[in-house]
Amino acid sequence: MGYALCTGKERMKDEEGKKLHSTQKPIELLKRIILTTSKEGDVVLDPMAGLGTTGYVANALNRKFIMIEKEEKYIKGIQRRFSEKLHINFEKEKIRKDIS
Ligand SMILES: C[S@@+](CC[C@H](N)C(=O)[O-])C[C@H]1O[C@@H](n2cnc3c(N)ncnc32)[C@H](O)[C@@H]1O
């Protein structure tokens, strides 16, 4: 199974058509992991979210999710992914900045 990295249409690109993230994971991989380790309504935590594949799939499988990502460009990628594909726009207060 070619599960290590995301390929094809699923792969997010930047404005220049280059890969937005070097290790974006495939939806099918997260689907397997989430289905086998959680139930509907559970909260799934991804503390290194990248482009948010975990939250994207968790949402589709009726799980709640918390994602943490330190790079602004990937956070923007998550927002784009959710708004374009799922029509979910995060409220500003739900995107918390580093409080240290
Ligand atoms: C392997 S990638 C995750 C890829 C993700 N599963 C996807 O499908 O796009 C790991 C991510 O963790 C982030 N990261 C690394 N250290 C972190 C930290 N201390 N806090 C938050 N995010 C962190 C990196 O910026 C990177 O985007």
The ligand as an SDF file (V2000), in Angstrom:
LIG
                    3D

 27 29  0  0  0  0  0  0  0  0999 V2000
    5.1440   15.2300    9.5480 C   0  0  0  0  0  0  0  0  0  0  0  0
    4.4640   16.8460    9.5130 S   0  0  0  0  0  0  0  0  0  0  0  0
    2.7450   16.5020    9.6610 C   0  0  0  0  0  0  0  0  0  0  0  0
    2.0810   16.2580    8.3360 C   0  0  0  0  0  0  0  0  0  0  0  0
    0.5670   16.0550    8.4470 C   0  0  0  0  0  0  0  0  0  0  0  0
    0.2720   14.7650    9.0170 N   0  0  0  0  0  0  0  0  0  0  0  0
   -0.1240   16.2240    7.0990 C   0  0  0  0  0  0  0  0  0  0  0  0
   -0.7830   15.3240    6.6040 O   0  0  0  0  0  0  0  0  0  0  0  0
    0.0070   17.3120    6.5030 O   0  0  0  0  0  0  0  0  0  0  0  0
    4.8680   17.4620   11.1120 C   0  0  0  0  0  0  0  0  0  0  0  0
    4.4510   18.9020   11.3830 C   0  0  0  0  0  0  0  0  0  0  0  0
    4.7230   19.2070   12.7480 O   0  0  0  0  0  0  0  0  0  0  0  0
    5.0230   20.5760   12.8470 C   0  0  0  0  0  0  0  0  0  0  0  0
    5.7150   20.7610   14.1180 N   0  0  0  0  0  0  0  0  0  0  0  0
    6.9650   20.3640   14.4530 C   0  0  0  0  0  0  0  0  0  0  0  0
    7.2460   20.6930   15.7230 N   0  0  0  0  0  0  0  0  0  0  0  0
    6.1430   21.3090   16.2250 C   0  0  0  0  0  0  0  0  0  0  0  0
    5.8170   21.8870   17.4670 C   0  0  0  0  0  0  0  0  0  0  0  0
    6.6910   21.8920   18.4700 N   0  0  0  0  0  0  0  0  0  0  0  0
    4.5930   22.4160   17.6400 N   0  0  0  0  0  0  0  0  0  0  0  0
    3.7000   22.4210   16.6240 C   0  0  0  0  0  0  0  0  0  0  0  0
    3.9320   21.8970   15.3940 N   0  0  0  0  0  0  0  0  0  0  0  0
    5.1500   21.3540   15.2010 C   0  0  0  0  0  0  0  0  0  0  0  0
    5.8480   20.8620   11.6030 C   0  0  0  0  0  0  0  0  0  0  0  0
    5.8040   22.2330   11.2450 O   0  0  0  0  0  0  0  0  0  0  0  0
    5.1830   19.9500   10.5730 C   0  0  0  0  0  0  0  0  0  0  0  0
    4.2450   20.6710    9.7880 O   0  0  0  0  0  0  0  0  0  0  0  0
  1  2  1  0
  2  3  1  0
  2 10  1  0
  3  4  1  0
  4  5  1  0
  5  6  1  0
  5  7  1  0
  7  8  2  0
  7  9  1  0
 10 11  1  0
 11 12  1  0
 11 26  1  0
 12 13  1  0
 13 14  1  0
 13 24  1  0
 14 15  1  0
 14 23  1  0
 15 16  2  0
 16 17  1  0
 17 18  1  0
 17 23  2  0
 18 19  1  0
 18 20  2  0
 20 21  1  0
 21 22  2  0
 22 23  1  0
 24 25  1  0
 24 26  1  0
 26 27  1  0
M  CHG  2   2   1   9  -1
M  END
$$$$
